[in-house]
Amino acid sequence: MRLLVVSDVHANAPALEAVLRDAERRGFDATVFLGDLVGYHPFPNECAALIERLAPTASLLGNHDALMLALIDGDEAYESLEESLVTDVLARQREHLEPATVALLRAMVDDAGGPGWQAAHGAFRHRFEYLSTVANAQANLPYLREGVAFVGHTHVPKVFASVQTNAGDLWRSVAFRGSGERYRVPPAARAFLNPGAVGQPRDGIPLASYGMYDVSLRRFEVRRVLYDVSRTQKALHEAGYPASLATRLPLGR
């Protein structure tokens, strides 16, 4: 069983299209979508249609997705928790969301799992916690019921793996810089696997990032894919989105 693991699309259709072309050439059996369909870029409906076509085994609610639903439902208390750029963009997107996109957002869940794996958008202790350090990973380890967990939210592809020893838990972190880099989770280890962001990478590499996980081999591969950044930038300018969103894309920030 090969799982396509996709996270943090953020309404960047050119990036998602490139990811799916690359993934389909390599083949996969099912999809795990870790959330954040909306936000930042002006293609929410197009991205929703692409995700729906995949019929994900799991489709998780990201923090931007949750905020969008709060805005749709008039929950001003949630709105106050987010920075203004995020809410401004989501308020703009809300006016153009198609019913099918809203339905997809409402069907998303906080966490999910399958044989040998579980998933959350951010973390398990707190759903939108950034699992970005060994300390965060240590705090979330007691919540793991399975050997591996898929997480997103940080926009940085990375692995945190733990093996229990007589001296305590031994941790290893692995960052993925190139395309096709792999990490095989040791048989006795438990690991958090982050595929990075499709729509807005933040590790200085402006390539769309996604993951492939072989369940039987416990092997995680991160793929980095070139996409038409200029098409997304042009759409951002035409839609009147903040200029900083277009500027950061070729910088991978």
Summary of the structure (lengths in Angstrom):
residues: 253
radius of gyration: 17.3
end to end distance: 33.0
largest distance: 59.4
contacts: 898
relative contact order: 0.19
helix: 35%
strand: 25%
